[in-house]
Amino acid sequence: MSENEITYFDHEKLKVYQLALRFNEFANNVCRRIPKSNITDQLDRASNSIVLNIAEGNGKYSKKDRCSYFDISFGSSLESASCFDILFTRKLISNEE
């Protein structure tokens, strides 16, 4: 996010949130170009979960609640990585992706 862009919520200022949005866009582009399957559906849900849980967790005031949402987001990032591993082993994506 550039300095000239307006933010309405605190989570929009987080670098991790911006990176999660970029990752979500990348995952969505991959999902759109390969045949739909349970793995692409899972990747779509997991990559969305990363973004959504960062935003929701950042809005929590108790440390325990914040950590819980951030933990879920981290778990979703590992789930997304596993989806990419499966897509790679099925030769649906390249090593570069």
Residue pairs with C-beta under 8 A, 6 or more apart in sequence:
1 7
1 12
1 13
1 18
7 13
9 55
9 59
10 58
10 59
11 17
11 54
11 55
11 58
11 59
12 18
14 54
14 58
16 54
17 51
17 54
17 55
17 58
20 50
20 51
20 54
20 73
21 51
23 47
23 50
23 77
23 80
24 47
24 48
24 50
24 51
27 43
27 44
27 47
27 80
28 44
28 47
30 40
30 43
30 84
30 87
30 93
30 97
31 40
31 43
31 44
34 40
34 87
34 92
34 93
35 92
39 83
39 86
39 87
39 90
40 83
40 87
42 79
42 83
43 80
43 83
43 84
43 87
46 76
46 77
46 79
46 80
46 83
47 76
47 80
49 72
49 73
49 76
49 79
50 73
50 76
50 77
50 80
53 69
53 70
53 72
53 73
53 76
54 69
54 70
54 73
56 69
57 65
57 66
57 67
57 68
57 69
57 70
57 72
57 73
58 66
58 69
60 66
60 69
84 93
84 97
87 93
88 94
88 95
88 97
